[in-house]
Amino acid sequence: MKKKLSHIWKSLQDQERTDYLIAAAISIMTASFLAGAALHRIMDHNHITEETSIQSSAENWGLGFSESGTPPTGNATSDELKQYHAAYLQPTEDKVIYLTFDAGYENGNTPAILNALKKHQAPATFFVVGNFLETSPELVKQMNEEGHIVANHTYHHPDMSRMADEKSFLEELEKNETLYKEITGEEMVKYYRPPQGIFNTTNLEMASKAGYKTFFWSLAYVDWLQDQQPTKEQAFEKLIPRIHPGAIVLLHSTSSTNAKILDELLTKWEEMGYHYAPLTELAETL
């Protein structure tokens, strides 16, 4: 299961052309639905190749960066996403950061991440898949008890854009809801992140109809490849200059680099004048 989830996550896009093409190439080789598909939204740090709008066909969430410290441009604008109760950042001048982690399985790095978050009193949202809930219930309890949000990344981590019927779509979310309640005795918050960042309007509509708010991201880097973990310097090169007011930061809890650098990273962002807020604050605006 660990290899399977790590394998699937290789299709997640980075914001820079080189990293994006690496991830896309791996996805094409490993996911049959991408074989022969036209990758029509390749980004680099200066531009997006096509106009930004939400399409009815499946898209991979992607970002284009311009100046350091300014919000990136996404596949869709904040206003376009908001009609589906979705967001990828908060339009604001306040130096607030929303920390989020995608958690597919536990490989020993989450405790260090939780320790760093506790040290900085930084609330985070962990988007978990079914495997994490089933194999790491004590960590789920710890997240909940320490004030973090445990949210929905689907049970199997599939390409949700392929699920045209509402029943199949909701089953992926409801299985996690059930597991979370069995572990904590509480209802799971209705926050959803599409696996691999693949989405379409049908998905967004179904999630919204079910009471879910969908969260993409405005800052991420290639941190999920277990045998190609970035160095601290490589991580900081991406995460420090690209941070911006209202950022939703996506990190992976499986990353040994993230476990090692998170304390220092949070300190650096604080020194830049940033503070951390729970995703509930942004969700209330959607």
C-alpha positions as CSV (number, residue, x, y, z in Angstrom):
1,M,0.0,0.0,0.0
2,K,2.8,2.4,0.8
3,K,4.4,1.9,-2.6
4,K,1.1,2.2,-4.3
5,L,0.2,5.6,-2.7
6,S,3.7,7.0,-3.2
7,H,3.5,5.8,-6.8
8,I,0.1,7.6,-7.4
9,W,1.3,10.8,-5.9
10,K,4.0,11.2,-8.5
11,S,1.5,12.9,-10.7
12,L,1.2,15.9,-8.5
13,Q,2.4,19.1,-10.2
14,D,5.1,21.4,-9.0
15,Q,4.9,25.1,-9.8
16,E,8.1,25.2,-11.8
17,R,8.5,23.9,-15.4
18,T,11.3,21.4,-14.7
19,D,9.6,19.8,-11.7
20,Y,6.3,19.8,-13.5
21,L,7.6,18.0,-16.5
22,I,9.3,15.4,-14.3
23,A,6.1,14.7,-12.4
24,A,4.1,14.7,-15.6
25,A,6.4,12.2,-17.3
26,I,6.2,9.9,-14.3
27,S,2.4,10.1,-14.3
28,I,2.2,9.3,-18.0
29,M,4.3,6.2,-17.5
30,T,2.4,5.0,-14.4
31,A,-1.3,6.1,-15.0
32,S,-3.1,4.7,-18.0
33,F,-5.6,7.5,-18.1
34,L,-2.8,10.0,-18.8
35,A,-1.2,8.1,-21.6
36,G,-1.6,10.2,-24.7
37,A,-3.4,13.0,-22.9
38,A,-2.5,16.5,-23.9
39,L,-0.8,18.4,-21.1
40,H,-2.2,21.8,-22.2
41,R,-1.4,23.7,-19.0
42,I,2.3,23.6,-18.5
43,M,3.5,26.3,-16.1
44,D,6.7,28.1,-15.4
45,H,7.6,30.9,-13.0
46,N,6.7,33.6,-15.6
47,H,3.4,32.5,-17.2
48,I,0.6,30.1,-17.8
49,T,0.3,28.9,-21.4
50,E,-3.5,29.2,-21.6
51,E,-6.3,31.4,-20.1
52,T,-7.3,30.5,-16.6
53,S,-10.8,29.0,-16.3
54,I,-12.5,26.0,-14.9
55,Q,-13.2,23.3,-17.6
56,S,-15.8,20.6,-17.5
57,S,-13.0,18.1,-18.5
58,A,-10.4,16.9,-16.0
59,E,-7.6,19.2,-15.2
60,N,-4.5,19.0,-13.0
61,W,-4.2,21.9,-10.5
62,G,-1.2,24.0,-11.5
63,L,0.3,27.4,-10.6
64,G,2.3,30.1,-12.3
65,F,4.5,32.4,-10.3
66,S,5.8,35.9,-11.1
67,E,7.3,38.1,-8.4
68,S,8.6,36.7,-5.1
69,G,6.2,37.2,-2.2
70,T,3.1,37.6,-4.5
71,P,0.2,35.2,-5.0
72,P,0.6,32.8,-7.9
73,T,-2.0,32.5,-10.7
74,G,-4.0,29.2,-10.7
75,N,-5.9,27.2,-13.2
76,A,-8.9,29.2,-12.0
77,T,-9.4,32.4,-10.1
78,S,-10.5,32.7,-6.5
79,D,-13.9,34.0,-7.7
80,E,-14.4,31.1,-10.1
81,L,-13.6,28.6,-7.4
82,K,-15.7,30.4,-4.8
83,Q,-18.9,29.6,-6.6
84,Y,-18.2,25.9,-5.8
85,H,-17.1,26.7,-2.2
86,A,-13.5,26.1,-3.2
87,A,-10.2,28.0,-2.8
88,Y,-6.5,27.8,-3.4
89,L,-5.6,30.8,-1.4
90,Q,-7.1,33.7,0.5
91,P,-7.1,37.0,-1.3
92,T,-5.6,39.2,1.4
93,E,-2.7,41.5,2.4
94,D,-2.6,39.9,5.8
95,K,0.6,37.8,6.2
96,V,-1.4,34.7,7.2
97,I,-0.4,31.1,6.2
98,Y,-2.7,28.1,6.2
99,L,-0.6,24.9,6.7
100,T,-1.9,21.7,5.1
101,F,-0.4,18.2,4.9
102,D,-1.4,15.4,2.6
103,A,-1.1,12.1,4.5
104,G,-1.4,8.8,2.7
105,Y,0.5,6.6,5.1
106,E,2.8,6.8,8.0
107,N,6.6,6.2,7.7
108,G,7.8,7.8,10.9
109,N,7.9,11.5,9.9
110,T,4.6,12.7,11.3
111,P,5.6,12.8,15.0
112,A,8.5,15.3,14.2
113,I,6.1,17.4,12.1
114,L,3.5,17.5,15.0
115,N,6.3,18.4,17.4
116,A,7.3,21.4,15.3
117,L,3.7,22.5,14.9
118,K,3.2,22.3,18.6
119,K,6.4,24.3,19.3
120,H,5.2,27.1,17.1
121,Q,1.5,26.8,18.1
122,A,0.8,26.5,14.4
123,P,-2.5,24.9,13.5
124,A,-2.5,22.6,10.5
125,T,-4.9,20.6,8.4
126,F,-4.1,17.0,7.5
127,F,-5.8,15.7,4.4
128,V,-5.8,11.9,5.1
129,V,-6.6,8.9,3.0
130,G,-8.2,5.7,4.3
131,N,-4.9,3.9,4.8
132,F,-3.7,6.5,7.2
133,L,-6.9,6.4,9.2
134,E,-6.7,2.6,9.4
135,T,-3.0,2.2,10.2
136,S,-2.3,5.3,12.4
137,P,-5.4,5.9,14.6
138,E,-3.2,7.1,17.5
139,L,-1.7,9.8,15.3
140,V,-5.2,10.8,14.1
141,K,-6.2,11.2,17.8
142,Q,-3.1,13.2,18.5
143,M,-3.8,15.6,15.6
144,N,-7.3,16.0,16.8
145,E,-6.3,16.5,20.5
146,E,-3.6,19.1,19.6
147,G,-6.1,21.3,17.7
148,H,-5.3,20.3,14.1
149,I,-8.0,19.5,11.5
150,V,-8.2,16.1,10.0
151,A,-9.8,16.4,6.6
152,N,-10.8,14.3,3.6
153,H,-8.4,13.2,0.9
154,T,-10.6,10.3,-0.1
155,Y,-10.4,6.6,0.9
156,H,-8.5,5.1,-2.0
157,H,-6.8,8.3,-3.5
158,P,-8.3,7.7,-7.0
159,D,-8.7,10.1,-9.9
160,M,-12.0,11.5,-8.8
161,S,-12.7,13.2,-12.1
162,R,-13.4,9.8,-13.5
163,M,-16.4,9.3,-11.2
164,A,-19.3,10.7,-13.0
165,D,-21.9,9.3,-10.7
166,E,-22.6,11.0,-7.3
167,K,-22.8,7.7,-5.4
168,S,-19.2,6.6,-6.3
169,F,-17.9,10.0,-5.6
170,L,-19.5,10.2,-2.2
171,E,-18.5,6.7,-1.2
172,E,-14.8,7.8,-1.3
173,L,-15.5,10.6,1.2
174,E,-18.0,8.8,3.4
175,K,-15.7,5.9,4.1
176,N,-13.2,8.3,5.6
177,E,-15.9,10.0,7.6
178,T,-16.9,6.7,9.1
179,L,-13.4,5.7,10.0
180,Y,-12.7,9.1,11.6
181,K,-15.8,9.0,13.7
182,E,-14.8,5.5,14.9
183,I,-11.4,6.7,16.0
184,T,-12.4,10.0,17.6
185,G,-16.1,9.8,18.2
186,E,-16.5,13.1,16.3
187,E,-17.7,14.1,12.9
188,M,-15.1,14.7,10.3
189,V,-15.0,18.3,9.1
190,K,-16.2,18.5,5.5
191,Y,-13.0,19.8,3.8
192,Y,-11.9,18.0,0.7
193,R,-8.7,17.9,-1.4
194,P,-8.9,16.2,-4.8
195,P,-6.2,13.4,-5.1
196,Q,-3.4,14.4,-7.4
197,G,-5.0,17.8,-7.7
198,I,-7.2,16.4,-10.6
199,F,-10.6,18.0,-10.8
200,N,-13.5,19.2,-13.0
201,T,-16.6,21.2,-12.5
202,T,-18.7,18.0,-11.9
203,N,-16.4,17.1,-9.0
204,L,-16.6,20.5,-7.5
205,E,-20.4,20.6,-7.8
206,M,-20.8,17.2,-6.2
207,A,-18.5,18.1,-3.3
208,S,-20.3,21.4,-2.8
209,K,-23.7,19.7,-2.9
210,A,-22.6,17.2,-0.2
211,G,-21.6,20.2,2.0
212,Y,-17.9,20.0,1.3
213,K,-15.5,22.8,0.8
214,T,-12.6,22.0,-1.6
215,F,-9.1,23.2,-1.0
216,F,-6.3,23.3,-3.5
217,W,-3.0,25.1,-2.7
218,S,-0.9,28.1,-3.7
219,L,2.5,26.8,-2.6
220,A,4.0,23.3,-2.8
221,Y,7.2,21.6,-4.0
222,V,8.3,18.1,-5.0
223,D,8.6,16.5,-1.5
224,W,6.8,13.2,-2.0
225,L,9.3,11.1,-3.9
226,Q,10.7,8.9,-1.2
227,D,14.0,8.0,-3.0
228,Q,14.6,11.5,-4.2
229,Q,14.0,13.7,-1.1
230,P,15.1,17.3,-1.6
231,T,17.9,18.8,0.5
232,K,17.1,21.6,3.0
233,E,18.6,24.1,0.6
234,Q,16.4,22.9,-2.3
235,A,13.3,23.0,-0.1
236,F,14.0,26.5,1.2
237,E,14.8,27.7,-2.4
238,K,11.2,27.0,-3.3
239,L,9.3,27.6,0.0
240,I,10.9,30.8,1.3
241,P,10.7,33.2,-1.7
242,R,7.3,31.9,-2.9
243,I,5.4,32.3,0.4
244,H,2.8,35.1,0.2
245,P,-0.1,36.5,2.2
246,G,-3.0,34.2,2.3
247,A,-1.1,31.1,1.2
248,I,-2.4,27.6,1.4
249,V,0.8,25.6,1.8
250,L,0.8,21.9,0.7
251,L,3.4,19.6,2.2
252,H,3.5,15.8,2.5
253,S,3.8,14.2,6.0
254,T,5.8,11.3,4.4
255,S,8.7,13.6,3.6
256,S,11.8,13.2,5.8
257,T,13.0,16.6,4.6
258,N,9.8,18.2,5.9
259,A,10.2,16.5,9.2
260,K,13.8,17.8,9.5
261,I,13.2,21.4,8.3
262,L,9.7,22.3,9.5
263,D,10.9,23.9,12.8
264,E,13.4,26.1,11.0
265,L,11.0,26.8,8.1
266,L,8.3,28.0,10.4
267,T,10.8,30.2,12.2
268,K,12.0,31.7,9.0
269,W,8.4,32.5,7.9
270,E,7.7,34.0,11.3
271,E,10.8,36.2,10.9
272,M,9.3,37.4,7.7
273,G,6.3,38.6,9.6
274,Y,3.9,35.7,8.9
275,H,1.6,33.9,11.3
276,Y,-0.4,30.7,11.1
277,A,-4.2,30.3,11.2
278,P,-6.6,27.3,11.0
279,L,-8.2,26.6,7.7
280,T,-11.5,27.2,9.3
281,E,-10.9,30.9,9.1
282,L,-10.6,30.7,5.3
283,A,-13.5,28.2,5.1
284,E,-15.8,30.7,6.7
285,T,-15.4,33.0,3.8
286,L,-16.4,30.5,1.2
